[in-house]
Amino acid sequence: MIEFPAEPYRIKSIEPIRLISREQREQKIKEARFNIFKIRAEDIYIDFLTDSGTSAMSDNQWAGIMMGDESYAGCRNYYHFEETIRSITGFKHIIPTPQGRAAEHLLFSNILKPGSMVPSNTHFDTTRANIEFLNGEAADFVIEEGKNPGLVHPFKGNIDLSQLESFVKKNREQIPIGMMTITNNSGGGQPVSLENIKKASEIFHSHGIPFFIDACRYAENCYFIKTREKGQQNRTIKEIAREIFSYADGCTMSAKKDGLANIGGFVCVNDDELRTKITNNLILFEGFRTYGGLAGRDLEAIARGLLEALDERYLEHRVGQIKGFGDLLLAEGIPIIKPTGGHAVFVDAAGFLPDIPRGQFPAWALTVALYRAGGIRAVEIGTVMFGKKDSTGKEVFPTLELVRMAIPRRVYTESHFKNVATIFKQIAANRNSVKGLKIIYEPPFLRHFTADFEEL
Ligand SMILES: Cc1ncc(COP(=O)(O)O)c(C=O)c1O
């Protein structure tokens, strides 16, 4: 029996959604040139595009919004935000930012030089892009198990410690910081073990390299540590979090994930000099150090959301809901990355649509099929997003051809997941009718957002 945990909350405010007719969906997808990013959100029935900034806020957070102090300097919500983040992370300086990538830019622009290298388990796209923008190199060392979709391992987000050690020894002078992304978004939302974080930190510190955590989904990661790692079962999520952060010298975070907020982020550092440099840039680009480009009410929503995300019943439901959805798809024979991670279910589109050659973008074709069949929006994580062209202009394929179904926090219920599983079943029954695509327009960077396609 597939189990869905009961929600540890009840619904008091709703947002209507509607499924437009098959003919209308056909028209919308054609108008969008087969790119689901170009479809209006109101024409989507179930939106699994991202878990970022899409959470439902609690009554407590909405009440906090009304308590926004919009003073330019020193607003009370900043002090609540600072005190909350310090109590979770233990870091000395807490600097608010508009979102995660702004935190990354502020950090990297103050410590990277052209030619710098930043090793990690797997950098998220914006992290990688911010490093490469400064002419640095973003190096990924996730363990081999993390690259095998069908293989079950409790911590597929772990970094390969021996590869890391030799990379650090070889390139010590080029490495201004080391990083870890928890959970590993680009690697399937897979968690990292406490032991692995500790050992990676020891490697960096033994070479005098500061260690930073990309903490977007740290609370989900802590829940996996608590439930999967030996000796962690009797600890609270907050105790585990404190230990994780105690191994680091700072962190970046998008509060749009485990901050349960719709906007915001922060960067934390222990180093006083680095804090001064970052704060000076913050004032230049985003705003004064007690608001960082956010409204006082946003800071309050984040402070309250961060505390709610530490609630174990919430995390148990979150992780259980994603597992339940994964199990529904597995029961229909849909190949997914196993085990399910903390924020999304990833479908192996190349396995699901084996007759569509990779040059015709099978994962993209599946996103089109999902919209057509059920008004569902999911995102391609395959050749359109990560493919590179060789010197002759030929497409070089990434390892996997995935469709990510990212689950917004506290938004959808079991019946929505069942609906999506039914749509998958229908597509599977007619998979021969799913068409490959060709690109008719693409921009030079991040082509998935704006490319146009034609069906073959
Ligand atoms: C692991 C990770 N790091 C950084 C970011 C960037 O955060 P933001 O979208 O708030 O700029 C994201 C966003 O999805 C993420 O998943």
The ligand as an SDF file (V2000), in Angstrom:
LIG
                    3D

 16 16  0  0  0  0  0  0  0  0999 V2000
   21.0740   24.5660   -4.0890 C   0  0  0  0  0  0  0  0  0  0  0  0
   20.6790   25.9510   -4.5410 C   0  0  0  0  0  0  0  0  0  0  0  0
   21.5470   26.9680   -4.3830 N   0  0  0  0  0  0  0  0  0  0  0  0
   21.2300   28.2150   -4.7650 C   0  0  0  0  0  0  0  0  0  0  0  0
   20.0120   28.5180   -5.3310 C   0  0  0  0  0  0  0  0  0  0  0  0
   19.7190   29.9240   -5.7920 C   0  0  0  0  0  0  0  0  0  0  0  0
   18.7340   30.5220   -5.0110 O   0  0  0  0  0  0  0  0  0  0  0  0
   17.7710   31.6740   -5.5980 P   0  0  0  0  0  0  0  0  0  0  0  0
   16.8800   31.0500   -6.6000 O   0  0  0  0  0  0  0  0  0  0  0  0
   17.0610   32.1880   -4.3860 O   0  0  0  0  0  0  0  0  0  0  0  0
   18.6660   32.7240   -6.1980 O   0  0  0  0  0  0  0  0  0  0  0  0
   19.0840   27.4860   -5.5280 C   0  0  0  0  0  0  0  0  0  0  0  0
   17.7630   27.7790   -6.1590 C   0  0  0  0  0  0  0  0  0  0  0  0
   17.0480   26.9400   -6.6230 O   0  0  0  0  0  0  0  0  0  0  0  0
   19.4240   26.1690   -5.1090 C   0  0  0  0  0  0  0  0  0  0  0  0
   18.5710   25.1440   -5.2600 O   0  0  0  0  0  0  0  0  0  0  0  0
  1  2  1  0
  2  3  1  0
  2 15  2  0
  3  4  2  0
  4  5  1  0
  5  6  1  0
  5 12  2  0
  6  7  1  0
  7  8  1  0
  8  9  2  0
  8 10  1  0
  8 11  1  0
 12 13  1  0
 12 15  1  0
 13 14  2  0
 15 16  1  0
M  END
$$$$
